[in-house]
């Protein structure tokens, strides 16, 4: 496979997207703002072949070969010649936390037959990470992607792939969404900083999809309803004070807008069941979640969330505050 040359139109630096701006400011050893994608192969991973595959594909994704740098008001990404390190996995997922910024926002790990990609949410979301990991695996196995893959390694990257889609599809005429009510929080003590627990479960996909379909929901709706149902049972069994149970469910906006961006482009919807007003059966919870998601996954409602997020970024009270001050106070405002 012939590697694509780095495009001349990619800038030496670019701003973080609207969502990405928040992540470096809240980054800590308890909130590393990393996510991980893992591929389980049928053979041992060869790290030297992974490095060679990475060298071949990275010119196709120049917006991922960057390092985070501090500006006066915000962080920004700057081009680098460094490649993401390929290293043996020997720690818990998503625990790498750097107090300095000149480190690649992508890390690649291998262990036996598992290949993992960790990416900073400042750089991209799960969709962008999946596209990059798929390209890495295609090259590792010497496979050419089909014509239906718009991120074909033989095609040069286009500017739309590194656009800030939030800013592009921002509609200033819509009102921001209403503020939600205070939600239920599990009354457990946090673990100490640097301590992590990893719980892994495996379920047959066909059986889960069949069960979700039989109950009248999609996989996302069914799992969301199950999660809420478990929390309602915990509140009842432990005699905890009832409160609205609210989940954050990420929604990929590329299904609603014709964007090719591989940077962040998602919002979170917040289905809610108010445990203060009585008991809800699972079928009732699923019906509520299904109706809520069907209503909210709509460009008219999504545009309200984009409006709120863009307004926060552009507010003079935030925009003109120097980065050194933002780093001190932004975590508090974010969690509030």
Backbone as numpy.savetxt, mean C-alpha at the origin, in Angstrom:
# Nx Ny Nz CAx CAy CAz Cx Cy Cz
16.56 -11.80 -23.07 15.71 -10.61 -23.07 16.60 -9.37 -23.07
16.32 -8.44 -23.98 17.09 -7.21 -24.08 16.55 -6.19 -23.08
17.44 -5.63 -22.29 17.01 -4.65 -21.28 16.68 -3.32 -21.96
15.70 -2.63 -21.41 15.31 -1.32 -21.93 16.20 -0.26 -21.32
16.64 0.68 -22.13 17.47 1.76 -21.61 16.64 2.72 -20.77
17.30 3.34 -19.81 16.62 4.32 -18.97 16.14 5.47 -19.84
14.89 5.90 -19.73 14.37 6.97 -20.59 14.98 8.32 -20.23
15.19 9.12 -21.25 15.77 10.44 -21.02 14.77 11.40 -20.40
13.46 11.07 -20.52 12.45 12.01 -20.02 12.17 11.84 -18.54
12.78 10.84 -17.88 12.55 10.71 -16.45 13.43 11.71 -15.71
12.86 12.52 -14.83 13.62 13.58 -14.16 14.65 13.02 -13.18
15.63 13.86 -12.87 16.64 13.46 -11.89 16.05 13.38 -10.49
14.93 14.04 -10.27 14.25 13.96 -9.00 12.76 14.18 -9.23
11.94 13.71 -8.31 10.51 13.99 -8.40 9.90 14.00 -7.02
8.79 14.71 -6.90 8.09 14.81 -5.62 7.40 13.51 -5.27
7.16 13.31 -4.00 6.35 12.19 -3.57 4.89 12.47 -3.92
4.11 11.42 -4.16 2.70 11.64 -4.47 1.95 12.03 -3.19
0.70 12.36 -3.36 -0.09 12.88 -2.24 -0.11 11.94 -1.04
-0.31 10.65 -1.26 -0.31 9.69 -0.17 1.09 9.43 0.34
2.05 9.33 -0.57 3.42 9.02 -0.20 4.06 10.05 0.70
3.62 11.30 0.63 4.22 12.36 1.45 4.12 12.08 2.95
3.06 11.39 3.36 2.84 11.18 4.80 3.76 10.12 5.39
4.12 9.12 4.60 4.80 7.95 5.16 6.19 8.23 5.74
7.05 9.02 5.10 8.35 9.28 5.73 8.22 10.06 7.04
7.14 10.82 7.18 6.96 11.65 8.37 6.51 10.84 9.58
5.84 9.72 9.35 5.35 8.91 10.47 6.20 7.66 10.70
7.26 7.51 9.92 8.09 6.31 9.98 8.78 6.19 11.33
8.70 5.00 11.91 9.35 4.74 13.19 9.57 3.24 13.31
10.17 2.81 14.43 10.40 1.38 14.60 9.12 0.63 14.93
8.03 1.34 15.20 6.72 0.70 15.37 5.84 0.86 14.14
6.16 1.83 13.31 5.40 2.09 12.09 6.42 2.27 10.96
6.92 1.14 10.44 7.99 1.22 9.44 7.49 1.66 8.07
6.18 1.61 7.85 5.52 2.01 6.60 6.00 1.19 5.41
6.44 -0.04 5.66 6.83 -0.95 4.60 5.72 -1.97 4.36
5.67 -2.50 3.14 4.80 -3.65 2.90 5.62 -4.71 2.18
5.17 -5.96 2.28 5.93 -7.09 1.72 5.05 -7.92 0.81
5.62 -8.35 -0.31 5.00 -9.31 -1.21 5.96 -10.49 -1.34
5.44 -11.70 -1.27 6.28 -12.90 -1.30 5.80 -13.86 -2.37
6.75 -14.40 -3.13 6.48 -15.46 -4.10 7.13 -16.74 -3.59
6.37 -17.82 -3.55 6.89 -19.12 -3.13 7.14 -19.94 -4.40
8.41 -20.24 -4.66 8.80 -20.95 -5.87 8.83 -22.45 -5.64
8.98 -23.21 -6.70 9.08 -24.67 -6.59 10.54 -25.11 -6.56
11.46 -24.16 -6.45 12.88 -24.47 -6.42 13.59 -23.47 -5.52
14.82 -23.74 -5.15 15.61 -22.83 -4.36 15.86 -21.54 -5.14
15.79 -20.41 -4.46 16.08 -19.13 -5.10 17.59 -18.99 -5.30
17.98 -18.59 -6.50 19.39 -18.35 -6.80 19.63 -16.84 -6.71
20.29 -16.35 -5.65 20.44 -14.90 -5.48 21.23 -14.23 -6.59
22.21 -14.92 -7.18 22.98 -14.31 -8.27 22.10 -14.08 -9.50
21.20 -15.02 -9.79 20.27 -14.84 -10.91 19.26 -13.74 -10.61
18.87 -13.60 -9.35 17.96 -12.52 -8.98 18.64 -11.17 -9.22
19.90 -11.07 -8.86 20.64 -9.80 -9.06 20.76 -9.48 -10.55
21.03 -10.49 -11.35 21.12 -10.27 -12.79 19.77 -9.85 -13.37
18.70 -10.47 -12.91 17.37 -10.10 -13.37 17.04 -8.67 -12.96
17.44 -8.29 -11.76 17.19 -6.93 -11.28 17.90 -5.91 -12.15
19.15 -6.19 -12.53 19.91 -5.28 -13.38 19.21 -5.09 -14.74
18.59 -6.15 -15.24 17.93 -6.08 -16.53 16.64 -5.26 -16.50
15.88 -5.40 -15.40 14.55 -4.77 -15.40 14.55 -3.35 -14.87
15.55 -2.98 -14.05 15.45 -1.68 -13.37 15.40 -0.50 -14.34
16.06 -0.54 -15.53 15.90 0.59 -16.45 14.46 0.77 -16.93
13.67 -0.32 -16.89 12.26 -0.21 -17.29 11.43 0.51 -16.23
11.95 0.56 -14.98 11.24 1.20 -13.88 12.15 2.24 -13.22
12.55 3.29 -13.94 13.51 4.26 -13.39 13.00 4.99 -12.17
11.68 5.10 -12.03 11.08 5.80 -10.89 11.18 4.98 -9.61
11.62 3.71 -9.72 11.86 2.87 -8.55 13.34 2.84 -8.16
14.23 3.32 -9.01 15.65 3.35 -8.69 16.00 4.73 -8.14
15.54 4.97 -6.93 15.67 6.29 -6.31 16.02 6.13 -4.83
16.41 7.22 -4.23 16.58 7.28 -2.78 15.78 8.46 -2.26
15.36 8.37 -1.02 14.58 9.44 -0.39 15.52 10.51 0.15
15.21 11.77 -0.15 16.05 12.88 0.29 15.17 13.93 0.98
15.70 14.65 1.98 14.92 15.70 2.63 15.05 17.03 1.89
13.90 17.66 1.62 13.91 19.02 1.11 13.64 19.99 2.25
13.37 21.23 1.91 13.11 22.21 2.97 11.71 22.02 3.56
10.72 21.70 2.66 9.34 21.53 3.13 8.89 20.07 3.14
9.33 19.27 2.15 8.90 17.88 2.02 10.09 17.02 1.63
9.93 15.72 1.80 10.89 14.78 1.23 10.67 14.70 -0.28
11.69 14.23 -0.99 11.57 14.00 -2.43 12.43 12.80 -2.80
12.21 12.26 -4.01 13.00 11.13 -4.50 14.04 11.62 -5.50
15.25 11.08 -5.39 16.34 11.46 -6.27 16.88 10.20 -6.96
17.25 10.33 -8.24 17.84 9.22 -8.97 19.08 8.70 -8.28
19.32 7.41 -8.43 20.53 6.81 -7.90 20.99 5.71 -8.84
22.25 5.38 -8.78 22.78 4.27 -9.57 22.78 2.98 -8.77
22.44 3.09 -7.49 22.43 1.92 -6.62 21.25 1.01 -6.94
21.46 -0.27 -6.82 20.40 -1.24 -6.99 19.85 -1.65 -5.63
18.62 -2.10 -5.61 18.05 -2.62 -4.37 18.88 -3.80 -3.91
19.25 -3.87 -2.64 20.06 -4.99 -2.16 19.27 -6.30 -2.20
19.95 -7.38 -2.59 19.38 -8.72 -2.57 20.08 -9.47 -1.45
19.35 -9.82 -0.40 19.99 -10.37 0.79 19.17 -11.52 1.36
19.85 -12.39 2.10 19.16 -13.52 2.70 18.22 -13.03 3.80
17.03 -13.60 3.83 16.01 -13.18 4.79 16.32 -13.79 6.15
16.43 -12.96 7.17 16.73 -13.48 8.49 16.06 -12.71 9.59
14.96 -12.01 9.28 14.27 -11.22 10.30 12.77 -11.23 10.02
12.02 -10.65 10.90 10.58 -10.59 10.71 10.23 -9.63 9.57
9.09 -9.86 8.90 8.73 -9.00 7.77 8.54 -7.54 8.17
8.98 -6.68 7.29 8.70 -5.23 7.37 9.19 -4.60 8.67
10.31 -5.07 9.18 10.85 -4.50 10.41 12.07 -3.62 10.16
12.52 -3.55 8.91 13.69 -2.71 8.62 13.30 -1.24 8.78
13.92 -0.58 9.70 13.62 0.84 9.94 14.92 1.63 9.92
14.99 2.62 9.06 16.20 3.42 8.92 15.93 4.85 9.42
16.79 5.32 10.27 16.62 6.68 10.76 17.22 7.71 9.80
17.98 7.25 8.85 18.50 8.16 7.82 17.76 7.86 6.52
17.93 8.73 5.52 17.06 8.65 4.36 17.75 8.10 3.12
19.08 8.13 3.04 19.76 7.75 1.80 19.87 6.23 1.68
18.75 5.53 1.69 18.72 4.07 1.53 17.67 3.75 0.47
17.86 2.68 -0.30 16.88 2.32 -1.33 15.53 2.00 -0.69
14.44 2.49 -1.26 13.11 2.19 -0.70 12.59 0.82 -1.10
13.44 0.03 -1.79 13.10 -1.34 -2.15 14.19 -2.26 -1.60
13.78 -3.36 -0.99 14.70 -4.39 -0.50 14.18 -5.75 -0.99
15.09 -6.61 -1.39 14.72 -7.93 -1.89 15.37 -8.99 -1.00
14.56 -9.94 -0.56 15.03 -10.97 0.35 14.75 -12.36 -0.22
15.62 -13.31 0.09 15.40 -14.68 -0.33 15.69 -15.61 0.85
14.99 -16.73 0.85 15.21 -17.76 1.87 14.65 -19.06 1.34
15.52 -20.02 1.08 15.10 -21.31 0.52 14.36 -21.07 -0.80
13.06 -21.37 -0.86 12.32 -21.19 -2.11 11.39 -19.97 -2.07
11.64 -19.05 -1.15 10.80 -17.87 -1.01 11.55 -16.61 -1.45
10.92 -15.83 -2.29 11.47 -14.55 -2.73 10.52 -13.44 -2.29
11.04 -12.47 -1.54 10.19 -11.42 -0.98 10.67 -10.04 -1.43
9.72 -9.19 -1.70 9.97 -7.79 -2.03 9.38 -6.93 -0.93
10.20 -6.09 -0.31 9.70 -5.10 0.63 9.87 -3.72 0.01
8.82 -2.93 0.09 8.81 -1.62 -0.55 8.23 -0.59 0.40
8.80 0.59 0.39 8.27 1.68 1.19 6.98 2.18 0.56
5.97 2.43 1.40 4.71 2.97 0.90 4.87 4.42 0.43
5.99 5.05 0.76 6.27 6.37 0.21 6.49 6.29 -1.29
6.92 5.12 -1.77 7.26 4.94 -3.18 6.08 4.46 -4.02
5.34 3.47 -3.51 4.27 2.87 -4.31 3.32 2.11 -3.40
2.29 1.54 -4.03 1.33 0.72 -3.29 1.47 -0.74 -3.71
0.54 -1.58 -3.26 0.63 -3.01 -3.53 0.58 -3.33 -5.01
-0.17 -2.56 -5.78 -0.25 -2.81 -7.22 1.11 -2.57 -7.88
1.73 -1.42 -7.58 3.04 -1.12 -8.15 4.08 -2.15 -7.74
4.02 -2.58 -6.47 4.95 -3.60 -6.01 4.75 -4.92 -6.73
3.49 -5.28 -6.99 3.20 -6.54 -7.67 3.68 -6.52 -9.11
3.52 -5.39 -9.79 4.01 -5.26 -11.16 5.53 -5.44 -11.20
6.23 -4.82 -10.26 7.69 -4.91 -10.22 8.14 -6.33 -9.89
7.49 -6.98 -8.93 7.86 -8.35 -8.56 7.58 -9.31 -9.71
6.47 -9.12 -10.41 6.15 -9.99 -11.54 7.19 -9.84 -12.65
7.64 -8.60 -12.90 8.67 -8.37 -13.92 9.98 -9.03 -13.51
10.30 -8.97 -12.22 11.53 -9.59 -11.72 11.47 -11.11 -11.91
10.34 -11.71 -11.60 10.19 -13.16 -11.73 10.18 -13.58 -13.20
9.52 -12.82 -14.07 9.51 -13.14 -15.49 10.93 -13.19 -16.04
11.75 -12.22 -15.65 13.13 -12.16 -16.13 13.97 -13.25 -15.49
13.75 -13.50 -14.23 14.48 -14.57 -13.51 14.29 -15.92 -14.19
13.06 -16.19 -14.64 12.75 -17.46 -15.30 12.92 -17.41 -16.81
13.34 -16.23 -17.34 13.55 -16.11 -18.77 12.29 -16.10 -19.59
11.20 -15.63 -18.98 9.91 -15.61 -19.68 9.58 -14.20 -20.14
9.08 -14.08 -21.36 8.63 -12.80 -21.89 7.17 -12.62 -21.55
6.78 -11.45 -21.01 5.36 -11.21 -20.71 4.55 -11.15 -22.00
3.29 -11.45 -21.89 2.41 -11.42 -23.05 2.11 -10.01 -23.52
1.51 -9.90 -24.68 1.19 -8.59 -25.24 0.18 -7.85 -24.39
-0.60 -8.59 -23.57 -1.63 -7.93 -22.78 -1.03 -7.18 -21.59
0.24 -7.40 -21.29 0.89 -6.73 -20.16 1.36 -5.35 -20.59
0.70 -4.30 -20.10 1.05 -2.95 -20.52 2.38 -2.49 -19.93
2.93 -3.26 -18.99 4.25 -2.94 -18.44 5.30 -3.90 -19.00
5.10 -4.32 -20.26 6.03 -5.19 -20.96 7.44 -4.62 -20.86
8.41 -5.48 -20.53 9.79 -5.02 -20.37 10.39 -4.55 -21.69
9.80 -4.94 -22.80 10.32 -4.52 -24.09 9.76 -3.17 -24.52
8.83 -2.65 -23.75 8.26 -1.33 -24.05 8.94 -0.28 -23.19
9.22 0.90 -23.73 9.81 1.95 -22.90 8.78 2.49 -21.91
9.21 2.91 -20.74 8.26 3.49 -19.77 7.72 4.82 -20.26
6.49 5.10 -19.91 5.87 6.38 -20.28 5.70 7.24 -19.03
5.56 8.54 -19.23 5.50 9.47 -18.11 4.31 9.21 -17.19
3.23 8.64 -17.73 2.06 8.36 -16.90 2.38 7.39 -15.77
3.43 6.59 -15.94 3.73 5.59 -14.93 4.27 6.20 -13.65
4.79 7.43 -13.69 5.28 8.06 -12.47 4.52 9.35 -12.14
3.30 9.48 -12.69 2.50 10.65 -12.39 1.88 10.55 -11.00
1.56 11.71 -10.43 0.77 11.75 -9.19 -0.69 11.74 -9.61
-1.30 10.55 -9.63 -2.66 10.42 -10.13 -3.67 11.12 -9.23
-3.37 11.28 -7.93 -4.27 12.02 -7.05 -4.42 13.45 -7.55
-3.29 14.06 -7.86 -3.31 15.45 -8.33 -3.98 15.54 -9.70
-3.75 14.55 -10.55 -4.30 14.57 -11.90 -5.83 14.51 -11.88
-6.38 13.69 -11.00 -7.82 13.49 -10.98 -8.51 14.26 -9.85
-7.81 15.20 -9.26 -8.37 16.05 -8.21 -9.45 16.96 -8.79
-10.62 16.95 -8.16 -11.74 17.80 -8.58 -12.02 18.81 -7.47
-11.63 20.06 -7.64 -11.80 21.04 -6.57 -13.25 21.44 -6.31
-14.16 21.03 -7.18 -15.55 21.47 -7.04 -16.36 20.62 -6.06
-15.88 19.41 -5.73 -16.67 18.54 -4.86 -16.39 18.87 -3.39
-17.36 18.65 -2.51 -17.11 18.88 -1.08 -16.34 17.72 -0.48
-15.55 17.96 0.56 -14.84 16.84 1.22 -15.84 15.95 1.94
-15.49 14.71 2.24 -16.41 13.81 2.94 -16.61 14.22 4.38
-17.71 13.74 4.96 -17.99 14.04 6.36 -17.03 13.25 7.27
-16.75 13.82 8.41 -15.86 13.16 9.36 -16.60 12.00 10.02
-15.92 10.87 10.19 -16.53 9.70 10.80 -16.55 9.80 12.31
-17.24 8.86 12.94 -17.33 8.84 14.40 -16.15 8.08 14.98
-15.93 8.26 16.28 -14.84 7.55 16.95 -15.09 6.05 16.89
-14.04 5.27 16.64 -14.18 3.84 16.42 -13.69 3.04 17.62
-14.10 1.78 17.65 -13.66 0.85 18.69 -12.18 0.53 18.53
-11.45 0.51 19.64 -10.04 0.11 19.65 -9.89 -1.07 20.59
-9.17 -2.08 20.15 -8.93 -3.24 21.01 -8.19 -2.80 22.28
-8.70 -3.15 23.46 -8.12 -2.67 24.72 -6.92 -3.49 25.19
-5.96 -3.66 24.30 -4.77 -4.43 24.63 -3.56 -3.52 24.71
-2.60 -3.91 25.51 -1.36 -3.14 25.62 -0.48 -3.43 24.42
0.13 -2.37 23.90 1.02 -2.54 22.76 2.27 -3.31 23.17
2.82 -4.04 22.22 4.09 -4.71 22.48 5.19 -3.66 22.49
6.33 -4.01 23.03 7.45 -3.07 23.12 7.97 -2.74 21.73
8.55 -1.56 21.55 9.13 -1.18 20.25 10.15 -2.21 19.77
10.05 -2.58 18.53 10.98 -3.56 17.96 10.54 -4.99 18.09
9.41 -5.26 18.80 8.88 -6.60 18.95 7.76 -6.81 17.94
7.82 -7.90 17.19 6.81 -8.15 16.16 6.37 -9.60 16.23
5.11 -9.83 15.90 4.57 -11.17 15.81 4.08 -11.39 14.38
4.40 -12.53 13.83 3.98 -12.86 12.48 3.09 -14.10 12.53
1.83 -13.93 12.12 0.87 -15.02 12.11 0.56 -15.40 10.67
0.74 -16.65 10.34 0.54 -17.11 8.97 -0.56 -18.16 8.94
-1.47 -18.01 8.01 -2.52 -19.00 7.83 -2.70 -19.31 6.35
-3.09 -20.53 6.04 -3.31 -20.94 4.65 -4.72 -21.50 4.54
-5.47 -21.00 3.57 -6.82 -21.50 3.33 -6.96 -21.81 1.84
-7.76 -22.81 1.49 -7.98 -23.12 0.07 -8.79 -22.01 -0.60
-8.21 -21.39 -1.61 -8.85 -20.24 -2.25 -10.21 -20.61 -2.85
-10.28 -21.74 -3.51 -11.53 -22.12 -4.16 -12.66 -22.26 -3.15
-12.34 -22.84 -1.98 -13.37 -23.03 -0.97 -13.84 -21.70 -0.39
-12.90 -20.77 -0.17 -13.28 -19.46 0.37 -14.12 -18.69 -0.65
-13.70 -18.73 -1.91 -14.48 -18.05 -2.95 -15.87 -18.66 -3.08
-15.94 -19.98 -2.98 -17.24 -20.67 -3.07 -18.13 -20.26 -1.90
-17.56 -20.17 -0.70 -18.34 -19.78 0.48 -18.81 -18.33 0.37
-17.91 -17.46 -0.09 -18.29 -16.05 -0.25 -19.42 -15.91 -1.27
-19.30 -16.63 -2.37 -20.34 -16.57 -3.40 -21.66 -17.11 -2.89
-21.60 -18.20 -2.12 -22.82 -18.80 -1.57 -23.51 -17.84 -0.61
-22.70 -17.05 0.13 -23.28 -16.09 1.08 -23.67 -14.78 0.41
-23.35 -14.63 -0.88 -23.79 -13.46 -1.63 -22.85 -12.29 -1.61
-21.54 -12.53 -1.42 -20.58 -11.42 -1.40 -19.32 -11.75 -2.18
-18.52 -10.72 -2.45 -17.21 -10.94 -3.06 -16.24 -11.40 -1.98
-15.04 -11.78 -2.38 -14.05 -12.24 -1.40 -13.71 -11.13 -0.41
-13.49 -9.92 -0.91 -13.16 -8.79 -0.03 -14.31 -8.49 0.93
-15.53 -8.46 0.41 -16.69 -8.18 1.26 -16.86 -9.27 2.32
-16.67 -10.52 1.94 -16.87 -11.64 2.87 -15.83 -11.62 3.97
-14.55 -11.41 3.62 -13.49 -11.36 4.63 -13.67 -10.16 5.56
-14.08 -9.01 4.99 -14.32 -7.83 5.81 -15.44 -8.09 6.82
-16.52 -8.71 6.35 -17.64 -9.03 7.24 -17.22 -10.02 8.32
-16.38 -10.99 7.96 -15.90 -11.96 8.94 -15.07 -11.27 10.03
-14.24 -10.34 9.61 -13.40 -9.61 10.56 -14.29 -8.82 11.54
-15.29 -8.12 11.02 -16.19 -7.35 11.87 -16.97 -8.27 12.81
-17.41 -9.42 12.28 -18.18 -10.36 13.10 -17.34 -10.87 14.28
-16.06 -11.14 14.04 -15.18 -11.60 15.11 -15.04 -10.52 16.18
-14.90 -9.28 15.77 -14.76 -8.18 16.73 -16.05 -7.99 17.54
-17.21 -8.14 16.90 -18.47 -8.02 17.66 -18.57 -9.12 18.71
-18.12 -10.34 18.35 -18.14 -11.44 19.31 -17.19 -11.18 20.47
-16.03 -10.61 20.19 -15.07 -10.31 21.25 -15.63 -9.27 22.22
-16.32 -8.28 21.68 -16.93 -7.25 22.53 -17.97 -7.88 23.45
-18.82 -8.75 22.90 -19.86 -9.39 23.69 -19.29 -10.37 24.71
-18.34 -11.19 24.30 -17.80 -12.23 25.18 -17.01 -11.64 26.35
-16.38 -10.47 26.13 -15.54 -9.86 27.16 -16.23 -8.72 27.90
-17.50 -8.47 27.56 -18.27 -7.39 28.18 -17.56 -6.04 28.06
-16.93 -5.82 26.90 -16.31 -4.52 26.65 -17.37 -3.49 26.30
-17.05 -2.23 26.51 -17.98 -1.17 26.18 -18.20 -1.12 24.67
-19.44 -1.23 24.20 -19.70 -1.22 22.75 -19.30 0.11 22.12
-18.90 0.05 20.87 -18.52 1.23 20.10 -18.62 0.87 18.62
-18.66 1.87 17.75 -18.68 1.56 16.31 -17.43 0.79 15.89
-17.63 -0.31 15.18 -16.52 -1.11 14.66 -16.26 -0.66 13.23
-15.10 -0.10 12.99 -14.76 0.48 11.69 -13.49 -0.16 11.17
-13.50 -0.60 9.92 -12.31 -1.14 9.28 -11.87 -0.23 8.14
-10.57 -0.20 7.88 -10.03 0.48 6.71 -9.82 -0.57 5.62
-10.53 -0.44 4.51 -10.42 -1.38 3.40 -9.83 -0.65 2.20
-8.60 -0.96 1.79 -8.00 -0.25 0.66 -8.68 -0.59 -0.66
-8.81 0.41 -1.52 -9.43 0.24 -2.83 -8.48 0.79 -3.89
-8.13 -0.05 -4.86 -7.26 0.35 -5.96 -8.07 1.24 -6.92
-7.63 2.49 -7.09 -8.39 3.45 -7.90 -8.15 3.29 -9.39
-7.25 2.42 -9.78 -6.99 2.20 -11.21 -8.17 1.53 -11.89
-9.08 0.95 -11.08 -10.30 0.37 -11.65 -11.34 1.44 -11.96
-11.17 2.62 -11.37 -12.14 3.70 -11.56 -11.62 4.82 -12.46
-10.30 4.98 -12.51 -9.70 6.05 -13.31 -8.71 5.43 -14.30
-8.60 5.98 -15.50 -7.71 5.40 -16.52 -6.26 5.80 -16.30
-5.71 5.42 -15.17 -4.34 5.79 -14.82 -3.41 4.59 -14.96
-2.20 4.83 -15.44 -1.17 3.81 -15.55 -0.10 3.98 -14.48
-0.36 4.84 -13.50 0.67 5.13 -12.50 1.06 3.88 -11.71
2.35 3.78 -11.41 2.84 2.74 -10.53 3.25 3.31 -9.18
2.85 4.54 -8.93 3.02 5.11 -7.61 1.74 4.84 -6.81
1.60 5.42 -5.65 0.39 5.20 -4.85 -0.84 5.72 -5.59
-1.88 4.91 -5.61 -3.16 5.39 -6.13 -4.27 4.52 -5.55
-4.56 4.77 -4.28 -5.61 4.03 -3.58 -6.21 4.94 -2.51
-7.37 4.58 -2.04 -7.96 5.19 -0.86 -8.50 4.06 0.00
-8.82 4.36 1.24 -9.40 3.35 2.12 -10.85 3.71 2.41
-11.71 2.73 2.23 -13.12 2.88 2.61 -13.31 2.35 4.03
-14.35 2.82 4.69 -14.52 2.51 6.12 -15.90 1.93 6.42
-16.14 0.67 6.06 -17.40 0.04 6.47 -17.49 -0.02 7.99
-18.71 0.19 8.53 -18.88 0.31 9.97 -20.14 -0.41 10.44
-20.02 -1.10 11.56 -21.17 -1.67 12.26 -21.16 -1.09 13.68
-22.27 -0.51 14.09 -22.33 0.12 15.42 -22.82 -0.90 16.44
-21.90 -1.41 17.22 -22.25 -2.45 18.20 -23.05 -1.91 19.37
-23.24 -0.59 19.44 -24.00 0.01 20.54 -25.50 -0.17 20.37
-25.95 -0.45 19.12 -27.39 -0.44 18.87 -27.99 -1.84 18.81
-27.17 -2.88 19.08 -27.72 -4.22 19.12 -26.85 -5.22 18.39
-27.32 -6.48 18.42 -26.57 -7.58 17.81 -26.84 -7.65 16.31
-25.80 -7.97 15.54 -25.92 -8.17 14.11 -25.45 -9.59 13.79
-26.26 -10.32 13.03 -25.84 -11.64 12.57 -24.81 -11.46 11.45
-24.12 -12.55 11.11 -23.12 -12.45 10.05 -23.77 -12.05 8.73
-24.91 -12.61 8.41 -25.58 -12.28 7.15 -25.95 -10.80 7.11
-26.35 -10.25 8.26 -26.67 -8.82 8.31 -25.42 -7.96 8.15
-24.32 -8.40 8.77 -23.06 -7.66 8.62 -22.60 -7.69 7.17
-22.66 -8.87 6.54 -22.24 -9.00 5.15 -23.11 -8.14 4.23
-24.42 -8.13 4.49 -25.32 -7.30 3.68 -24.96 -5.83 3.81
-24.66 -5.39 5.03 -24.30 -3.99 5.26 -22.99 -3.66 4.54
-21.98 -4.53 4.69 -20.69 -4.29 4.05 -20.84 -4.26 2.53
-21.60 -5.21 1.99 -21.80 -5.27 0.55 -22.48 -4.01 0.02
-23.53 -3.55 0.71 -24.22 -2.33 0.28 -23.31 -1.11 0.40
-22.55 -1.04 1.50 -21.66 0.10 1.71 -20.60 0.17 0.62
-19.95 -0.97 0.34 -18.89 -1.00 -0.67 -19.45 -0.70 -2.06
-20.63 -1.25 -2.36 -21.23 -1.01 -3.67 -21.55 0.46 -3.87
-21.95 1.12 -2.79 -22.28 2.55 -2.87 -21.04 3.41 -2.95
-20.02 3.09 -2.15 -18.87 3.97 -2.02 -17.84 3.81 -3.13
-17.79 2.64 -3.76 -16.84 2.47 -4.88 -17.44 3.13 -6.10
-17.40 4.43 -6.09 -18.03 5.28 -7.11 -17.16 6.52 -7.24
-16.86 6.92 -8.45 -15.95 8.06 -8.66 -16.43 9.31 -7.95
-17.75 9.48 -7.83 -18.26 10.70 -7.20 -17.95 10.73 -5.71
-18.01 9.58 -5.05 -17.66 9.54 -3.63 -16.15 9.47 -3.43
-15.47 8.73 -4.30 -14.02 8.63 -4.20 -13.38 10.01 -4.39
-13.95 10.82 -5.27 -13.39 12.16 -5.52 -13.44 13.03 -4.27
-14.37 12.74 -3.38 -14.43 13.49 -2.12 -13.22 13.16 -1.25
-12.83 11.90 -1.22 -11.65 11.52 -0.43 -10.38 12.12 -1.03
-10.29 12.10 -2.36 -9.13 12.72 -3.01 -9.09 14.20 -2.68
-10.26 14.84 -2.69 -10.34 16.27 -2.36 -9.83 16.52 -0.94
-10.25 15.71 0.01 -9.81 15.89 1.40 -8.29 15.75 1.52
-7.73 14.72 0.88 -6.29 14.48 0.98 -5.47 15.58 0.32
-5.91 16.04 -0.84 -5.20 17.12 -1.53 -5.31 18.41 -0.73
-6.47 18.67 -0.14 -6.64 19.88 0.67 -5.67 19.90 1.84
-5.47 18.74 2.48 -4.53 18.67 3.60 -3.12 19.00 3.13
-2.74 18.46 2.00 -1.39 18.70 1.47 -1.18 20.17 1.12
-2.21 20.80 0.57 -2.07 22.17 0.07 -2.39 23.24 1.12
-2.88 22.82 2.27 -3.18 23.81 3.31 -1.92 24.58 3.69
-2.00 25.90 3.69 -0.84 26.73 3.98 -0.27 26.44 5.37
-1.15 26.07 6.30 -0.70 25.80 7.66 0.19 24.56 7.72
0.11 23.70 6.70 0.97 22.52 6.61 2.05 22.70 5.56
1.65 23.24 4.42 2.56 23.35 3.28 3.80 24.18 3.59
3.64 25.29 4.32 4.75 26.21 4.56 5.53 25.91 5.83
5.18 24.83 6.51 5.94 24.44 7.71 7.20 23.70 7.27
8.38 24.09 7.72 9.62 23.40 7.34 9.58 21.92 7.72
10.30 21.12 6.95 10.30 19.68 7.16 10.75 19.30 8.57
11.71 20.00 9.11 12.21 19.66 10.44 11.10 19.79 11.48
10.18 20.72 11.28 9.04 20.88 12.19 7.98 19.82 11.90
7.76 19.54 10.61 6.78 18.50 10.24 7.14 17.17 10.88
8.43 16.84 10.88 8.85 15.54 11.42 8.51 15.42 12.91
8.45 16.53 13.62 8.16 16.50 15.05 6.66 16.36 15.32
5.86 17.14 14.58 4.44 17.23 14.91 3.53 16.38 14.03
4.00 16.00 12.82 3.09 15.30 11.91 2.61 13.95 12.44
3.46 13.15 13.11 2.97 11.88 13.64 1.76 12.04 14.56
1.79 13.09 15.39 0.67 13.33 16.30 -0.61 13.63 15.51
-0.53 14.51 14.51 -1.71 14.86 13.73 -2.19 13.68 12.91
-1.27 12.87 12.42 -1.64 11.70 11.62 -2.47 10.73 12.45
-1.98 10.39 13.63 -2.71 9.42 14.47 -3.99 10.02 15.02
-4.02 11.34 15.26 -5.25 11.98 15.72 -6.33 11.93 14.65
